[in-house]
Amino acid sequence: MKALLRKYKSVIRFIITFLVVYGVLSMGYNLYLNMSDGSKYYPDYLTNLVAEQTNSLLTAIGYDSQVIPHPDQPSLKVIVNGKYVARVIEGCNSASVIILFLSFITAFAGKFKTTLFYCFAGSIIIYAFNLIRMVILTIGLYHYPWRQEILHSVIFPVIIYGTVFLLWMFWVNRFSNNKK
């Protein structure tokens, strides 16, 4: 048993670090969600921010859009040219994807400053790609509503998770102490 533990020490360390970081960040995020009462920023600040930034990007590229609170669900409705096209829920704000990313990078940590910088830069990249994803998804749903299932369930998850995967691979191959 001792020999197995020694042999797989780095794998065990990776799994434990990943689970601890993921658990702590997830609990912190759940605490944030539980403390969000939605009175100022509905349904919570981060989801509201993503919806408003999506709206701003849609407007910047020439769409007449607005975001309004959904009356029956904790989400925001995205209206494009007077048509209810999509809703932004808590799961659309990229927080859970960023938590997953940060957990992996921390579990494969390199030098402290490099790891910290990459966590910060990677989180910004994921957030930005998520905003782009939200804009393209909204436009796609506006123009091709009959393609909703494939757009929402296949194409756009590939974009966000593909981005995370590429960031992970870049990290492991370039900066991680566990390159071997």
C-alpha positions, 0 to 999 in steps of 0.5 A, a space after each residue: 500500500 505504501 509503495 502504491 501511495 508513493 508511486 501515485 503521490 502526484 496523482 493523489 496530490 492533484 485529485 485532493 488539491 483539485 477537490 479542495 479548491 473546487 469545494 472551497 470555491 463552490 461553497 463560496 459561490 453558493 454562499 454568494 448566491 444565497 446572500 444575493 437577494 436580487 433587490 438591486 441586481 436581479 437575480 444576482 450581480 454577476 448574472 445581471 452583469 452578464 445579461 447587461 453586457 450581452 445587451 450592450 454588445 448586441 446594441 453595439 452591433 446594431 440590434 435593438 435589444 433590452 434586458 428585463 427581469 423575468 416575472 416568473 423565474 430568477 432570470 433576465 429576458 433578452 428581447 431583440 427587436 421586440 421579440 423575447 429571444 432568450 433568458 439569462 439564468 445563473 448558469 449563463 454567467 460562467 462562474 461555475 466554468 471559471 471555478 472548474 478552470 481555477 481548480 484545475 490550474 491550482 491542482 497543476 500549479 506552477 510558480 506562484 506568480 505565474 499560476 496567479 497571473 494565468 488564473 486571472 488571465 484565463 478567467 478573463 478569457 473565459 468570461 469574454 468568450 462566454 459573453 461572445 457566446 451569449 451574443 452569438 447564441 442570442 443572434 442565432 436564436 433570433 434568426 434561427 429559433 428552430 435550431 435552438 436545441 443544437 445551438 444551446 445544447 451542442 455548439 455553444 457548450 463546445 465553444 466555452 468548454 473547448 476554450 477551457 480545454 485549450 487553456 488547460 492544455 496550454 497551461 499543462 504543456 507550458 507552465 505547470 510543474 507537472 510537465 512530466 
